[in-house]
Amino acid sequence: MKKPFKIPETITEQELRELIKKSKSKKHRLAFLLGFYQAMRVSEVVAIKPEDVNKETKLLHIRQAKGSKDRMSPIAPEIYSGLKHLPVGIGIRALQIAFKKLGKEVLNKDLHFHCLRHSGITHYLTKKKWSSLEVQRLAGHSRVSTTEIYAHINPVDLVDRMWEK
């Protein structure tokens, strides 16, 4: 019998801010912000090098992502000034453990680093009102149907949408 696909929990931008405020490490803070605002996988975050950041064009070169694909990603204004604290030298497991611990301490939630990617994609689709195609490009998905799997619609957002004039 096939195991059902479990979608990870997501956090809001406000919850992300709470986590960032409580994180003591500048490198961890930037790593978490990259996961959310750049919708990056943990493996992509730890692979970023200073030469991958082009502040002039405001583009981030994500090299050899899933499927050995490169992509250019627009740098989110929320992380632009913090890019001097790239998480160079931090391992995947260290980031995963730090995020999980912080999630428990601050939000009392069992969070995984990948929830940042889901949360960021949801943020761009629902709060920023980006199109699925724009978010697909940001996330590096080959199919828009994959991007749509990441879209978590909060029931409160549905109520707001239903009652908007």
C-alpha positions as CSV (number, residue, x, y, z in Angstrom):
1,M,0.0,0.0,0.0
2,K,1.3,3.4,-1.0
3,K,2.1,5.8,1.9
4,P,0.0,9.0,1.7
5,F,1.9,12.1,0.8
6,K,2.2,14.4,3.8
7,I,2.5,18.1,3.3
8,P,4.8,19.8,5.8
9,E,3.5,22.4,8.1
10,T,3.9,26.0,7.1
11,I,4.6,29.2,9.0
12,T,3.6,32.8,8.4
13,E,5.9,35.7,7.7
14,Q,5.1,36.9,11.3
15,E,6.1,33.5,12.8
16,L,9.3,33.7,10.7
17,R,10.1,37.1,12.2
18,E,9.6,35.6,15.7
19,L,12.0,32.8,15.0
20,I,14.6,35.2,13.5
21,K,14.4,37.5,16.6
22,K,15.2,34.5,18.8
23,S,18.0,33.1,16.7
24,K,21.5,34.0,18.1
25,S,23.5,33.2,15.0
26,K,23.6,35.7,12.0
27,K,24.4,32.9,9.7
28,H,21.4,30.8,10.9
29,R,19.2,33.9,10.6
30,L,20.2,34.4,7.0
31,A,19.9,30.7,6.2
32,F,16.3,30.7,7.5
33,L,15.5,33.9,5.6
34,L,16.9,32.3,2.4
35,G,14.8,29.2,3.0
36,F,11.6,31.4,3.2
37,Y,12.1,34.4,1.0
38,Q,14.2,32.7,-1.7
39,A,12.2,29.4,-1.3
40,M,15.5,27.5,-1.2
41,R,16.2,23.9,-0.1
42,V,18.6,23.5,2.7
43,S,21.2,21.9,0.3
44,E,20.9,25.1,-1.8
45,V,21.4,27.4,1.2
46,V,24.6,25.7,2.4
47,A,26.0,25.7,-1.2
48,I,25.7,29.5,-1.7
49,K,29.0,31.3,-2.1
50,P,29.8,35.1,-2.2
51,E,30.4,34.9,-5.9
52,D,26.8,33.6,-6.4
53,V,25.4,37.0,-5.2
54,N,25.2,39.8,-7.7
55,K,24.0,42.9,-5.8
56,E,24.1,45.0,-9.0
57,T,21.5,42.8,-10.9
58,K,19.9,41.7,-7.6
59,L,20.2,38.1,-8.7
60,L,21.3,35.0,-6.8
61,H,22.8,32.2,-8.8
62,I,21.7,28.9,-7.3
63,R,24.0,26.2,-8.7
64,Q,23.4,22.5,-9.1
65,A,20.1,22.5,-7.4
66,K,17.8,19.5,-7.4
67,G,18.1,17.6,-10.7
68,S,21.6,19.2,-11.2
69,K,19.9,22.4,-12.5
70,D,21.1,26.0,-12.1
71,R,18.7,28.9,-11.7
72,M,18.9,32.6,-11.3
73,S,16.7,33.9,-8.5
74,P,15.8,37.5,-7.7
75,I,17.1,38.6,-4.4
76,A,14.3,39.4,-1.9
77,P,14.6,42.9,-0.4
78,E,14.1,41.3,3.0
79,I,17.5,39.6,2.8
80,Y,19.5,41.9,0.5
81,S,21.4,43.7,3.3
82,G,22.1,40.5,5.2
83,L,23.9,38.7,2.4
84,K,27.2,39.5,4.0
85,H,26.4,36.8,6.5
86,L,26.2,33.9,4.1
87,P,26.0,30.5,5.9
88,V,29.3,29.4,4.5
89,G,30.8,26.5,6.4
90,I,27.5,25.4,8.1
91,G,26.4,21.9,7.3
92,I,22.9,20.7,6.3
93,R,22.3,18.8,9.5
94,A,23.4,21.7,11.7
95,L,20.9,24.0,10.0
96,Q,18.1,21.4,10.2
97,I,18.8,20.8,14.0
98,A,19.0,24.5,14.7
99,F,15.7,25.3,12.9
100,K,13.9,22.3,14.5
101,K,15.1,23.4,18.0
102,L,14.1,27.0,17.4
103,G,10.6,26.0,16.1
104,K,10.0,24.0,19.3
105,E,11.3,26.8,21.6
106,V,9.6,29.8,20.0
107,L,6.5,28.5,18.3
108,N,6.0,25.2,20.1
109,K,5.8,23.5,16.7
110,D,7.7,20.5,15.2
111,L,9.2,22.2,12.2
112,H,11.6,21.0,9.5
113,F,13.8,23.3,7.5
114,H,11.9,22.4,4.3
115,C,8.8,24.0,5.8
116,L,10.5,27.3,5.1
117,R,10.4,26.6,1.3
118,H,6.7,25.6,1.5
119,S,6.0,28.7,3.6
120,G,7.8,31.0,1.2
121,I,6.0,29.6,-1.8
122,T,2.7,29.9,0.0
123,H,3.6,33.5,1.0
124,Y,4.3,34.5,-2.6
125,L,1.2,32.9,-4.0
126,T,-1.3,34.0,-1.3
127,K,0.1,37.2,0.3
128,K,2.2,38.7,-2.5
129,K,-0.3,37.5,-5.2
130,W,2.4,36.3,-7.5
131,S,1.3,34.1,-10.4
132,S,1.9,30.3,-10.3
133,L,4.3,30.7,-13.2
134,E,6.4,33.4,-11.4
135,V,6.6,31.2,-8.2
136,Q,7.4,28.2,-10.3
137,R,10.4,30.1,-11.7
138,L,11.5,31.3,-8.3
139,A,11.3,27.7,-6.8
140,G,13.0,26.1,-9.8
141,H,10.2,23.6,-10.5
142,S,10.0,22.1,-13.9
143,R,6.2,21.8,-13.8
144,V,3.7,24.4,-12.4
145,S,1.7,21.4,-10.9
146,T,4.6,20.9,-8.5
147,T,4.5,24.5,-7.4
148,E,0.7,24.2,-6.7
149,I,1.4,21.3,-4.4
150,Y,3.3,23.7,-2.2
151,A,0.4,26.2,-2.0
152,H,-1.1,26.0,1.4
153,I,-4.3,28.0,1.7
154,N,-5.1,29.1,5.2
155,P,-8.8,28.9,6.1
156,V,-8.6,32.4,7.5
157,D,-7.4,33.7,4.1
158,L,-10.4,32.0,2.5
159,V,-12.7,33.8,4.9
160,D,-11.0,37.1,4.1
161,R,-11.3,36.4,0.4
162,M,-14.9,35.4,0.7
163,W,-15.8,38.6,2.5
164,E,-13.7,41.1,0.6
165,K,-15.7,43.8,-1.3
